[in-house]
Every structure is written in C-alpha cells, then in structure tokens.
Amino acid sequence: MAKILIIGYGNTLRSDDGAGQRVAELVAEWKLPNVRSLPVHQLTPELAEPISQAELVIFVDAYPATSEQGLQVHQLYDYPPYPPFLRGELDSFNRREVEKSQGLNIGHTGDPRSLLALSQFVYNNVPPSWWILIPAVNFEFGEDFSSQTSQGITDALAQIQQIVVK
C-alpha cells in the first residue's frame, strides 16, 4: 500500500488548468516505492477512501494568478469535523470566504478540505496533508502551458521532493 498519495487535479483541455494533473503524471514517472500518484479531472468523494489509507497526502492544483504570483504551498489543518453535505452547506467550508482571506481564487467546486473531512467522518482517519497551488494565467482551450505555469510545475515537483524526502 502506498504511504504517500499525490492527487493532481484540473482540466487538461484548458491549458494551465491541467498543471495539477501534469505534476501527478510526472511524479508517477519517478516510480517511487510507497508513492501513489493520481491525476484526476476533479476531486470527487470516491477519493476519500485512498486518502484515509495514506500516511501523507499532497493535493496539486492550478490557481488563477497574476504575473507576479508564484507557487503557493499550504499545510492543511483547518477542516470541519463533518463534510459540508452533512451540515446542510452547499458552499464547502465557505470556500469563497477562505479564498478571499488567503488571496486565492481557485475556481473548482471540489476542495481538499472537503475530502479530508469526509475521510475523517467515514473512515475515522485523516493523514497530514499539503495543498500545492501552481500559478496559472491561461485557461483558454488548449493543452500547452504558459511559461509561468511551466515554472510553477518545476517548482511544485521540487516542493514535492522536499516533502516526500522528510
């Protein structure tokens, strides 16, 4: 069983938005023992099970950035004890408010914290988790990355190496 789970997500047909999946694909090419890398289009509830079985999870996504912004790395601590659907909330963890307070605008409806809460609720386990956000400036149809996102992918891979080696 893999001890470390990398989940890279985003739309590979929307240029820079596919950066998270690309990082997951590149990590898979490292063929590291005890590391499982999942490139996915979006975060879904089914991911709660492999999350619960991991000892460490790293989420990787793209975020709409200005030309001055770079890679963002957040260790995830703050997640409610229950997933949003059990609390009657439609907007997971007031995501928009969290994004505003942290200067983020992720744009995806799924949120790693939702999956961590679901993992805790269903499987009674939440591993330590990181959220790596790659700067993205081009969300037009296409499969090529902007130079800023290409650099962000390189930086994300270096960050993942540092976290995995710890």
N, C-alpha and C positions, 0 to 999 in steps of 0.2 A: 504494500500500500504506500502511496506517495505521502510523504510527510509535509511537503510544501506544494501548495496549489496556486498556480498563476492563472488568473482569469482576465483575458484581454477582450474587450468588447467595443463594438462600434460598427458602423455601416461601411463596408469595404468599397461600395459603389459611390460613396460621397467623399472622394479624395481624402483629406486629412482626417476625417471622422473614422477611417479604418485603422488608425495608428495603433489602437489598443490590440486589435486582432493581430496586426503585424508583429508587435512585440511578443505576443504569445507564441506565434509561429516561430520566431527566431529563438526564443528560449527553448522550445521543443527541439530545435536542431542541436542544442548543446548536449542533448541526451544525458542529462544529469540523473544519477540514481536518486530516488526519493523525491523527484520533482515531476509533477504532472502539470502540463500546460494546456489550457482550454481556450482556443479562440472562438468566441461566440458573438452573434449579432447583437444580442441584448441580454440583460440579466433577467432570469426567469426563476420562479420558485423552485424548480427542479434542482437548481444549483445548491440549495440549502443542504442536501444530503452530502455531496462531496466536500462542502465547506466544513460540515460537522466532523468529518473524518480526518481532516487535515490538522497539522500542528501549527501551520502558518499559512495565511492566505494573502496574496498580493493581487489587488484589482488594478487594471490598467485601462485608461480611457483617454480620449481627447477632450479638450475643452476649448471653447471659443476664446481666443487670446488676441491681445494687441501685439504689435511688433516688438514691444519692449518686454513682454512677459515670457517667462521660461517654464521649465519643468516645475511642477508642484508635487510635493510628497507629504502625505498626511498619514500619521498613525491613527487608526480608528479606535476610539474609546467610547464615543458617545453614541449609543443606540438605545432606544427604549426597550424595556423587558418584553414587550409584546409587539408583533408585527402590526402595521397600520390597519389592515383589514379587520383585526380583532378589536381595535379601538374605535372603529367606525370612521376612520380618517381616510379621505381619498388621496390627499397630497402627502405622500410618505414623509413623516417627520418634519412637516413644514419645510420641505426641501427648498422652496424658493427663499424662505427667510434665512436658512442656513447658508445658501449660496450667496445671498446679498451680504450677510455678515462676514463671510470669508472672501468676498470679492470674486465669487465663482458664478458661472452661468453654464452649467453642464448640458442642459437641454434634453437629457434622456429621462424617461419616466422611471426607470429602474434605478435603484440606489443601493450601493453595497451595504449600507447600514440596515436596510430593509431585510436583506438576505441574512445578515448576522443575527438580527432579531428573530427571524424565522428559524434559523439554525438553533438558537438558544431555546425557543419555545417548543419546537418539535423534537429535537434530538438532545436537548439539555447540554449542548456544548457549543462554545464559540472560541475559535482559535485567535491568537493575536493576528491583527490584520493591518495592512497598509493599502493606501489608495494613491496610485501614481497617476498624475494628470499631465498629459502631453499637450503643449500649446498647439493650437490649430487655427489656421486663418482661411483655409479654402474648403468650403463644404459643397461646392458645385459637383455635378455628376462627373465622375472620373475615378481613376484608380491610382493616380500619381500623387505623391506627397509634396507639399511646399518645402522650401529649404528650411524654414523654421521648424516644421513638424519632423523633417528628416533628422535634424539636430536633436530634437526632443526624443525621438526614438532611440538614438545613440545614447543620450543622457539617461533615459529610462533603463536601458539594458545595463548600463554601468551601475545605476542605483540598485537594480535587482541583484546584480552580482554581489554588491556590498551587503545587502540584506540576507541573501542566501548563505553567504560565507560566514556570517556571525555565528 
